[in-house]
């Protein structure tokens, strides 16, 4: 049993190519982009040229036909430069388009997925509402069928990529009397569809990753924009949550790694009381904790991704080991990321509070991972629920 996280030659080449791109094309833009809160132009087309937009998509759609380990690796590597933009990529490629790939018809997939792989299309996923966050099943957005169309009314909030999205996948109640069993999944083109407005939300972290409030006011979409079957939305929603939580752990992982590397570099160069601050035990303790925290986070995330890749049916949900492992991965990575970010700022002292230092961006972005993709509290509830299963085995 190999437990050394050794990557294959192909995986190492993938990591190297993404990191080279991130440091040469992305990093020079980040200070200004973060200040003005704008996503770099052509981000997704650049990633399309790299061939990483559709890591798990079939080759017939322009994808690479690889796994969730490789997806996680790509997101971690982008996050070494930008946690926020790694999240933006994940929201488009995993939350939106991968979920679409799992549940859409062949004709729908052939129409949409090649454009997601090339970077022509940016995607977003609409679940959360102003009054339906952790309790997603209490969503109020409705879709009423009239003739060969659906009329949509309601709203979605905190939607990553909404202000720039070319395609939105979202959930709405088609039979409110049935509760969770009356939810369906739809897609549409936000930039050309009438009856939808999108307002950009201002945030103190995750800047450069555009977030929006989406409001539907008698928006009409064709009945052919239904995905996965009428009133089958919960199955569509839950089918993507595990791969979402596992791969988005990479956003926190990449930031953790950069916080450690930047802190090591700074502590070796910063001289106080006549010697580098790395020589002080209090600084050594922080760096040692950052290192062990990153390695533990890496184990949680990559072991979950590797387990997912072994499954024929990569759908989690209640009663599965994958659901527990995915929740544990993002729970640990998210909370450790915040701690490592705090230690990195403390090591940098006053300079850590200055926006021209990359460590500041990493710190500001990390807190989101205790909130987004299911809060830490919800993840603990999932883990405890699965531990209480009669058929639970402690070996994994």
For each residue, the residues with C-beta under 8 A, 3 or more apart:
1:
2: 6
3:
4:
5: 298 299 302
6: 2
7: 11 12 15 73
8: 11 12
9: 12 13
10: 13 14
11: 7 8 14 15 69 70 73
12: 7 8 9 15 16
13: 9 10 16 17
14: 10 11 17 18 52 70 73 74
15: 7 11 12 18 19 73 77
16: 12 13 19 20
17: 13 14 20 21 50
18: 14 15 21 22 50 52 73 74 77 78
19: 15 16 22 23 77 80
20: 16 17 23 24
21: 17 18 24 25 26 46 50
22: 18 19 25 26 27 77 78 80 81 82
23: 19 20 26 27 81
24: 20 21 27 28
25: 21 22 28 29 46
26: 21 22 23 29 30 40 43 78 81 82 85
27: 22 23 24 30 81
28: 24 25
29: 25 26 32 33 40
30: 26 27 33 34 81 82 208 358 361
31: 34 35 355 356 358
32: 29 35 36
33: 29 30 36 37 38 39 40 207 208
34: 30 31 37 84 207 208 355 361
35: 31 32 207 355
36: 32 33
37: 33 34 202 203 207 208 210
38: 33 208
39: 33 43 85 88 164 208 209 210
40: 26 29 33 43 85 208
41:
42: 45 46 119
43: 26 39 40 46 47 85 88 89 119
44: 47 48 53 89 92 119 120 121 122
45: 42 48 49 118 119 120
46: 21 25 42 43 49 50 119
47: 43 44 50 52 53 89 119
48: 44 45 51 53 117 118 119 120
49: 45 46 119
50: 17 18 21 46 47
51: 48 64
52: 14 18 47 55 64 74
53: 44 47 48 62 63 89 93 116 117 118 119
54: 57 61 62 63 64 93 97 113 116 117
55: 52 63 64 66 67 70 71 74 93
56: 63 64 65 66 67 68 70 71 98 101
57: 54 61 62 63 64 65 97 98 101 113 116 117
58: 61 63 65
59: 62 63 64 65
60:
61: 54 57 58 101 109 110 113 114 117
62: 53 54 57 59 113 114 117 118
63: 53 54 55 56 57 58 59 113 117
64: 51 52 54 55 56 57 59 70
65: 56 57 58 59
66: 55 56 69 70 71
67: 55 56 70 71 305 308 309
68: 56 71 72 243 246 247 305 308 309 314
69: 11 66 72 73 302 305 306 309
70: 11 14 55 56 64 66 67 73 74
71: 55 56 66 67 68 74 75 93 94 243 247 250 305
72: 68 69 75 76 246 247 249 250 253 301 302 305
73: 7 11 14 15 18 69 70 76 77 250
74: 14 18 52 55 70 71 77 78 89 250
75: 71 72 78 79 86 89 90 247 248 250 251 253 254
76: 72 73 79 80 86 250 251 253 254 257 301
77: 15 18 19 22 73 74 80 250 254
78: 18 22 26 74 75 81 82 85 86 89 254
79: 75 76 82 83 86 250 251 252 253 254 255 258
80: 19 22 76 77 254 255 257 258
81: 22 23 26 27 30 78 85 254 258 358
82: 22 26 30 78 79 85 86 208 361 365
83: 79 86 87 206 251 252 254 255 361 362 365 366
84: 34 87 88 205 206 207 208 209 361 365
85: 26 39 40 43 78 81 82 88 89 208 209
86: 75 76 78 79 82 83 89 90 250 251 254
87: 83 84 90 91 160 206 209 248 251 365 368 372
88: 39 43 84 85 91 92 160 161 208 209 210
89: 43 44 47 53 74 75 78 85 86 92 93
90: 75 86 87 93 94 95 244 247 248 250 251
91: 87 88 94 95 96 123 124 125 160 161 209
92: 44 88 89 95 96 97 116 122 123 124 161 165
93: 53 54 55 71 89 90 96 97 98 116 123
94: 71 90 91 97 98 99 240 243 244 247 248
95: 90 91 92 98 99 123 124 125 160 169 240 244
96: 91 92 93 99 100 116 123 124 125 161 165 167 168 169
97: 54 57 92 93 94 100 101 112 113 116 121 123 167
98: 56 57 93 94 95 101 102 240 243
99: 94 95 96 102 103 125 169 236 239 240
100: 96 97 103 104 108 109 112 113 123 167 169 187 227
101: 56 57 61 97 98 104 109 113
102: 98 99 236 239 240 315
103: 99 100 185 227 228 236 239
104: 100 101 108 109 112 187 227 228
105: 108 109
106: 109 110
107: 110 111
108: 100 104 105 111 112 187 227
109: 61 100 101 104 105 106 112 113
110: 61 106 107 113 114
111: 107 108
112: 97 100 104 108 109 115 116 121 167 187
113: 54 57 61 62 63 97 100 101 109 110 116 117
114: 61 62 110 117 118
115: 112 118 120 121 166
116: 53 54 57 92 93 96 97 112 113 119 120 121 123 167
117: 48 53 54 57 61 62 63 113 114
118: 45 48 53 62 114 115 121
119: 42 43 44 45 46 47 48 49 53 116
120: 44 45 48 115 116 166
121: 44 97 112 115 116 118 166 167
122: 44 92 161 164 165 166 167
123: 91 92 93 95 96 97 100 116 161 165 166 167 168 169
124: 91 92 95 96 159 160 161 162 165 167 168 169 190 212
125: 91 95 96 99 159 160 168 169 170
126: 156 159 162 168 169 170 171 214
127: 136 139 156 170 171 237
128: 132 133 136 156 157 158 159
129: 132 133 139 140 141 154 155 156 157
130: 155 157
131: 138 140
132: 128 129 135 136 137 138 139 140
133: 128 129 136
134: 374 375 377 378
135: 132 138
136: 127 128 132 133 139 171 237
137: 132 179 180 183 234
138: 131 132 135
139: 127 129 132 136 154 171 172 173 183
140: 129 131 132 154 173
141: 129 152 153 154 155 156 170 171 172 173 216
142: 152 153 154 172 173 174 176
143: 150 151 152 172 173 174 184 186
144: 150 151 153 174
145: 149 150 151 174 223
146: 149 150 151
147:
148: 222 223
149: 145 146 220 221 222 223
150: 143 144 145 146 174 186 220 221 222 223 225 226
151: 143 144 145 146 218 219 220
152: 141 142 143 172 186 195 196 216 218 219 220 221
153: 141 142 144 216 217 218 219
154: 129 139 140 141 142 172 215 216
155: 129 130 141 213 214 215 216
156: 126 127 128 129 141 159 162 170 213 214
157: 128 129 130 201 213 214
158: 128 201 211 372
159: 124 125 126 128 156 162 168 211 212 213 214
160: 87 88 91 95 124 125 209 210 211
161: 88 91 92 96 122 123 124 164 165 209 210 211 212
162: 124 126 156 159 165 168 190 198 210 211 212 213 214
163: 198 200 210 211 212
164: 39 122 161 210
165: 92 96 122 123 124 161 162 168 190 191
166: 115 120 121 122 123 189 190 191
167: 96 97 100 112 116 121 122 123 124 187 188 189 190
168: 96 123 124 125 126 159 162 165 187 188 189 190 214
169: 95 96 99 100 123 124 125 126 185 186 187 227
170: 125 126 127 141 156 185 186 187 214
171: 126 127 136 139 141 183 184 185 186 233 236 237
172: 139 141 142 143 152 154 183 184 186 233
173: 139 140 141 142 143 176 182 183 184
174: 142 143 144 145 150 182 183 184 230 231 233
175: 178 181 182 231
176: 142 173 179 182
177: 182
178: 175 181 182 231
179: 137 176 182
180: 137 183 234
181: 175 178 231 234
182: 173 174 175 176 177 178 179 231
183: 137 139 171 172 173 174 180 231 233 234 237
184: 143 171 172 173 174 226 228 229 230 231 232 233
185: 103 169 170 171 226 227 228 232 233 236 237
186: 143 150 152 169 170 171 172 221 225 226 227
187: 100 104 108 112 167 168 169 170 225 227
188: 167 168 193 196 219 221 225
189: 166 167 168 192 193
190: 124 162 165 166 167 168 193 196 198 214
191: 165 166
192: 189
193: 188 189 190 196 219 220 221
194: 219 220
195: 152 216 217 218 219 220
196: 152 188 190 193 214 215 216 217 219
197: 214 215 217
198: 162 163 190 212 213 214 215
199: 212 213 215
200: 163 210 211 212
201: 157 158 211 212 213
202: 37
203: 37 206 207 211
204: 207 364
205: 84 364 365 366 367 368
206: 83 84 87 203 209 211 364 365 368
207: 33 34 35 37 84 203 204 361 364
208: 30 33 34 37 38 39 40 82 84 85 88
209: 39 84 85 87 88 91 160 161 206
210: 37 39 88 160 161 162 163 164 200
211: 158 159 160 161 162 163 200 201 203 206
212: 124 159 161 162 163 198 199 200 201
213: 155 156 157 159 162 198 199 201
214: 126 155 156 157 159 162 168 170 190 196 197 198
215: 154 155 196 197 198 199
216: 141 152 153 154 155 195 196 219
217: 153 195 196 197
218: 151 152 153 195
219: 151 152 153 188 193 194 195 196 216
220: 149 150 151 152 193 194 195
221: 149 150 152 186 188 193 225
222: 148 149 150 225
223: 145 148 149 150 226
224:
225: 150 186 187 188 221 222
226: 150 184 185 186 223 229 230
227: 100 103 104 108 169 185 186 187 236
228: 103 104 184 185 232 233 235 236
229: 184 226 232
230: 174 184 226
231: 174 175 178 181 182 183 184
232: 184 185 228 229 235 236
233: 171 172 174 183 184 185 228 236 237
234: 137 180 181 183 237 238
235: 228 232 238 239
236: 99 102 103 171 185 227 228 232 233 239 240
237: 127 136 171 183 185 233 234 240 241
238: 234 235 241 315 316 317 318
239: 99 102 103 235 236 315 316 317
240: 94 95 98 99 102 236 237 243 244
241: 237 238 244 245 316 317 323 326 373 374
242: 245 246 308 314 315 316 317 320 322 323 325 326
243: 68 71 94 98 240 246 247 308 314 316 326
244: 90 94 95 240 241 247 248 326 373
245: 241 242 248 249 326 327 329 330 373 374 379
246: 68 72 242 243 249 301 304 305 308 325 326 329 330
247: 68 71 72 75 90 94 243 244 250 305
248: 75 87 90 94 244 245 251 252 330 369 372 373
249: 72 245 246 252 253 297 300 301 304 329 330 333 334
250: 71 72 73 74 75 76 77 79 86 90 247 253 254 301
251: 75 76 79 83 86 87 90 248 254 255 365 369
252: 79 83 248 249 255 256 297 330 333 334 336 337 366 369
253: 72 75 76 79 249 250 256 257 294 297 298 301 333 337
254: 75 76 77 78 79 80 81 83 86 250 251 257 258
255: 79 80 83 251 252 258 259 337 340 341 362 365 366
256: 252 253 259 260 290 293 294 297 333 336 337 340 341
257: 76 80 253 254 260 261 294
258: 79 80 81 254 255 261 262 358 359 362
259: 255 256 262 263 290 340 341 343 344 359 362 363
260: 256 257 263 264 287 290 291 294 340 344
261: 257 258 264 265
262: 258 259 265 266 344 348 357 358 359 362
263: 259 260 266 267 286 287 290 343 344 347 348 359
264: 260 261 267 268 278 287
265: 261 262 268 269
266: 262 263 269 270 347 348 351 359
267: 263 264 270 276 277 278 283 287 347
268: 264 265 276 278
269: 265 266 276
270: 266 267 276 277 349
271: 274 275 276 277
272: 275 277
273:
274: 271
275: 271 272 279
276: 267 268 269 270 271 279
277: 267 270 271 272 280 283 347
278: 264 267 268 283 284 287
279: 275 276 283 284
280: 277 283 284
281: 284 285
282: 285 286
283: 267 277 278 279 280 286 287 347
284: 278 279 280 281 287 288
285: 281 282 288 289
286: 263 282 283 289 290 343 346 347
287: 260 263 264 267 278 283 284 290 291 343 347
288: 284 285 291 292
289: 285 286 292 293 339 340 343
290: 256 259 260 263 286 287 293 294 340 343 344
291: 260 287 288 294 295
292: 288 289 295 296
293: 256 289 290 296 297 336 339 340
294: 253 256 257 260 290 291 297 298 336 340
295: 291 292 298 299
296: 292 293 299 300 332 336
297: 249 252 253 256 293 294 300 301 332 333 336 337
298: 5 253 294 295 301 302
299: 5 295 296 302 303
300: 249 296 297 303 304 328 329 332 333
301: 72 76 246 249 250 253 297 298 304 305 329 333
302: 5 69 72 298 299 305 306
303: 299 300 306 307 325
304: 246 249 300 301 307 308 322 325 326 328 329
305: 67 68 69 71 72 246 247 301 302 308 309
306: 69 302 303 309 310
307: 303 304 310 311 321 322 325 396
308: 67 68 242 243 246 304 305 311 314 322 325 326
309: 67 68 69 305 306 314
310: 306 307
311: 307 308 314 322
312:
313:
314: 68 242 243 308 309 311 322
315: 102 238 239 242 320 322
316: 238 239 241 242 243 320 322 323 326
317: 238 239 241 242 320 323
318: 238 323 385
319: 323 386 389
320: 242 315 316 317 323 324 386
321: 307 324 325 386 396
322: 242 304 307 308 311 314 315 316 325 326
323: 241 242 316 317 318 319 320 326 327 382 386
324: 320 321 327 328 382 383 386 387
325: 242 246 303 304 307 308 321 322 328 329 396
326: 241 242 243 244 245 246 304 308 316 322 323 329 330
327: 245 323 324 330 331 374 378 379 380 382 383
328: 300 304 324 325 331 332 379 383
329: 245 246 249 300 301 304 325 326 332 333
330: 245 246 248 249 252 326 327 333 334 369 373 374 379
331: 327 328 334 335 376 379 380 383
332: 296 297 300 328 329 335 336
333: 249 252 253 256 297 300 301 329 330 336 337 369
334: 249 252 330 331 337 338 366 369 370 376
335: 331 332 338 339 370 376
336: 252 256 293 294 296 297 332 333 339 340
337: 252 253 255 256 297 333 334 340 341 366 369
338: 334 335 341 342 366 367 369 370
339: 289 293 335 336 342 343
340: 255 256 259 260 289 290 293 294 336 337 343 344 366
341: 255 256 259 337 338 344 345 359 362 363 366 367
342: 338 339 345 346 363
343: 259 263 286 287 289 290 339 340 346 347
344: 259 260 262 263 290 340 341 347 348 352 359 362 363
345: 341 342 348 352 353 359 360 363
346: 286 342 343 349 352
347: 263 266 267 277 283 286 287 343 344 352
348: 262 263 266 344 345 351 352 353 357 359
349: 270 346 352
350: 353 354
351: 266 348 354 357
352: 344 345 346 347 348 349 357 359 360 363
353: 345 348 350 360
354: 350 351 357 360
355: 31 34 35 360 361
356: 31
357: 262 348 351 352 354 360
358: 30 31 81 258 262 361 362
359: 258 259 262 263 266 341 344 345 348 352 362 363
360: 345 352 353 354 355 357 363 364
361: 30 34 82 83 84 207 355 358 364 365
362: 83 255 258 259 262 341 344 358 359 365 366
363: 259 341 342 344 345 352 359 360 366
364: 204 205 206 207 360 361 367
365: 82 83 84 87 205 206 251 255 361 362 368
366: 83 205 252 255 334 337 338 340 341 362 363 369
367: 205 338 341 364 370 371
368: 87 205 206 365 371 372
369: 248 251 252 330 333 334 337 338 366 372 373
370: 334 335 338 367 375 376
371: 367 368 375 376
372: 87 158 248 368 369
373: 241 244 245 248 330 369
374: 134 241 245 327 330 378 379 382
375: 134 370 371 378 379
376: 331 334 335 370 371 379 380
377: 134 380 381
378: 134 327 374 375 381 382
379: 245 327 328 330 331 374 375 376 382 383
380: 327 331 376 377 383 384
381: 377 378 384 385
382: 323 324 327 374 378 379 385 386
383: 324 327 328 331 379 380 386 387
384: 380 381 387 388
385: 318 381 382 388 389
386: 319 320 321 323 324 382 383 389 392
387: 324 383 384 392
388: 384 385 392
389: 319 385 386 392
390:
391:
392: 386 387 388 389
393: 396
394:
395:
396: 307 321 325 393
